[in-house]
């Protein structure tokens, strides 16, 4: 049930914690999982060209070029005809709701290989040096039959594509987390097209998590020093509605010692130890939590107290967990559709003192669950 007042909505919360309170783990930290605040519609994510289906969400860390610190970037996966894997735009949204176009990418003029073209995914990061990196998993007609490997597109701080990262290990980049040291950075990317299309809807166990180490961030194009597979064997398959389902959200612990992975088809959050230095694959990692409130977990973020937040693709709920896997929050963010909330939630990002920003594909909006 939603109760609307202007552009705000209070959404019924179901808590599995006594008295619907957060655990002491979250309550005692300055930065914590939101609890009890309003849900606010910040802005529409639909640009002038009509792109739909917002996926990626990233907070701008520093002002440079046309990027403004504290603004939110959102990538669109569908074009105006609502064909998946054909979206080409990234919008920049202020916390007060002003929307500008950051980038509109023409596949024909991309300066570097990107097999299949442009279809912007949830894999979206903004580095302190001003580089914006976004995944592309393109189709020609919105169906998985035409899905191709795509690439990672590298944009400068003015929204122009200056190059691509591509190759056999970058195969359907689906989501991304980043460790940003200023002059260097490591990207953690889930890939979901490793044998998936050939599987024809059957599950295959070839989804990967890769680490890309970047240097030269003060130059004209970041240098890709290495790509390492640090996770492999995740379940993935094509889907007539969702296009493809496989490992999605990734989030890095504040100290960089753990990478959390949303193992979507198995309703599971996995952990990969030592992600910044691992030289071999951890397979499907170690299970942090399985089942329960998880139902097709997709987007993920980790906040500064270490809490892990993920959103479900199957029912419109959010789940918040401690580093030990205990549930500390559950909230209904979208109940539109049949079944309610299905396919609505993807990218999200937490901003201290404001709350949790997330996109809603059912309404094509950026929303804020206020802290």
Order of alpha helices (4+ residues) and beta strands (2+ residues): beta-beta-alpha-beta-beta-beta-beta-beta-beta-beta-beta-beta-beta-beta-alpha-beta-beta-beta-beta-beta-beta-beta-beta-beta-beta-beta-beta-beta-beta
